[in-house]
Amino acid sequence: MRIPIVLLLLIFSFSGWAQDTIPKSEEGEIEYYIIQGDTIPRSAIDLNEVIVFKPLKFDSKEERRRYLILRRKTRKVYPYAKLAADRLVALNNRLDSIKSKSGKKRYTKIIHKYLENEFSSELKKMTRTEGQILIKLIHRQTGETAFELVKRLRSGWKAFWYNTTASAFDISLKREYDPVNTEEDYLIEDILQRSFQSGILEGKDSVLGFEYWDLSDKWKPKAKEID
């Protein structure tokens, strides 16, 4: 699966509850939770937040099988999408501190070589569908499609070439992550949120601004809990 490998190395290379505080009074500072307009004194003992998910149900064994396959693929590629976003932020910060063009170019080559040696063997194991999920998750993490990232970090021609080549493998670098309007993307988000809660994946909020709970109400997921 050549395209996700090239893309990831490119990106890596360039790459309910609210808490408030009441003003201090004669008795000292008191912290409160603000919940739907109600002010509730904060307990002296903090408890871990527990998210209760709607159980998953499936109309057929085939539907359940497809979900399990999607879950396996999503959990496999998500760490790479998260790493791409983290590396992109770190790289941009570092490049901002480098004044010369030659220094910027030299630094990106060093990072590219390191990441190629570090992750290439794993990325080569990705299937076509895993590559497309990865493209969407990169958009979830960065707010930019893979095409936009290539265009911004290289050139419009490079972005066109990568997208044209990827199309031969049924992979679009322009694919956006849209759990609001695409059911499969909602299922991916559901998988991520459940995996974050269980500690299987390291959680990171999307930069796209949607609310998972609003999505769950919209899609009304059917459920039979899957461990």
N, C-alpha and C positions, 0 to 999 in steps of 0.2 A: 504494500500500500504506500506508493511513493509520495503522493500529494500531501497527506497529513504530516509525513516526516519532514518534507521540505518546508511546509508552512510553519510547523512548530519550531523548527530550528531557526526560521526567519524571525518569528515573533520573539523567541527566547533571546535571539541575538540583539534585537532591538527592544530586546525587552528586559395587642394590647395593653402593656403596663408602662406607665410613665412615672418617673420619680422627680419630685420637686422639693425645695427646702423653704420653709417659712422663715422670714427674717428673724434674727436672734432677738429673743426677749430677755426679760430679767431672769427667767428661769433657765436660760441657755437655748441653744439651737435645737429645734425639733424638726425631724424629717417626716414627710408625709408622702403617701401615694396619692396621685390624682387619677381617679378611675371614673371615666364618663362624667366628669364634672364634680364628683364627690371627693371630698378631702378626708382621707382615712389615716390616722396616726400610724407610723411605721412601727412594726414590732421590733423589739430588741433582738430577736432571733431571726435571721434571714434563712429562708428555705429555698432550695433550688427550684427554679421554675419548671413545671411539668407541662408539656404540650400533649393534649389528648387528640390523637388522630382518629378520623373516621375509619372504621375497618374497611378493608377491601373485599369486594365480592365479584365473582366472575360468573358469567352466564354459561360458560362452557370450559372444558379442559383446554381447548385450543386458545381461548382468550387468556386463561391463566398462564399457559405456557409462553405466550407472546409477552406478557408482562414480566415474567421471570427472566426471559432473554433480554428484554430491554433493561431490566434492573442490573443484570450482570454487566452488560456493556456500559451502562451509565456509570456504575461504580468503578469500572476499569479506567475510563478515560477522564473522569472528572478531575483527578489529581493533576493531570497534565494541563487542563484548562485553567485550573487555579494557579498552577505554577507559571503558566504563560502570563496571566494577569499580574502576578506578584513581580515577575522578572521585568515586565514592561514598565511598571511603576518605578522599580529600582533603577532600571536602565535610563529612563527619562530623567530621573533626579541626578544620576551620575553625569549624563551628557550635558545637563544644564551647567554643571560646574567645570566642564572642559571648554576652554575658549577656542582653541584652534581646530580647524576642520581635520587636519591630519591626526590630531590627538583623538578626536571623536571616532575617526575611521579605524585607527589602530585599536582603540578600546573595544569597539564592536566586533572586530575580527578575533580578538582574544576571547571574548565571551562566546562567540559563535563556535570556535574550536572546542572550548571546554564543554559546552552543552552538547555538541555533536558527539563527542566521545562519551559523555555521561548518559545520554538518553536515546541515542540512535537505535541501539539494539532493541529496546522496548517498543519504540514507535513503529519499527518495522513489523511488529507482530499484530498491528491493528488491522482489522478487516475494513471493508468499504463502509459498512453501516456504522462501525465504531468511529471511522473518520468523519462521517457526517454529523454524528452526535457531538464529536469533539468541536467541529466548526461552530455548531450552535451554542455549545457551552462557552466557547471563547467569547462569543457575543454576549452571553449572560454575564460573564465576569468583567469584560472590558467596556461594554457599551458600544463597541465597534464590530462590524463584521470582519471576517478574515480578509475579505477583498479590500475593505477600507484601510485596514492595518497595513497590508502590503503596499497599497497605493501611497499611503502617507509616509511609510518608512523606506520605500524604494522609489517607484515611479508608476504612473498610470499604465504604461505599456507592460511593465512587469505584472501588475495586477490583472490586466486583461489576459496575458499569457497564462498565468497560473489558473485563472478561472476557466479559460478555454480548455486547458489540459485536464483540469479536474472534472470538467463536464463529461469527458470520455469515460470516467469512472463513476458517473452519476453522483458526483460531489460538487455542490455549488459553494464557492467561497463567499457568495453573497447571501447565503442562507441566514436568516435571523432567528433568534430564539423568541417564540411568541406563544407562551402558555395561556395567554388570554383568549386567543382565537384558534389555536391548534391543539387538539386533544393529546396527541403524542407528546408535545412539549409540556403540557400540563402533567402528564404521567411522569415525565422525566423530573419535573420539579417536585412532584409528590415523592418520588423515589429519593431525591436529594434530601428533602426535608426529613423524611423518616430515617435516612442514613445519618444525617446530622444529629438527630435526637438520640439515636442509639449509639453514637460514637464510632460508627463504622467509617464515616468520612469526617474530615475536619470542616466544620461549617464556615461558610462565607456568604454574606448577603449578595444578591444580584444588584448591579448598578442600574438596572432597567426600571425600577420603581414600582413594580406590581406588588400586590399583596396576596400571599399564598392563600390566606383564609377566604378572601373574596373569590379566588379561583375555585376553591374546593366547594363553595356554595353554588357557583355557577355550573360546574361540571357534574356535581352530585355524584362523586365516585361510588361505584358499587363495591362492596367489600366483604372479604373474608380474609382475615388477618393472615399474612404470610411472614414467617420468621426467616 
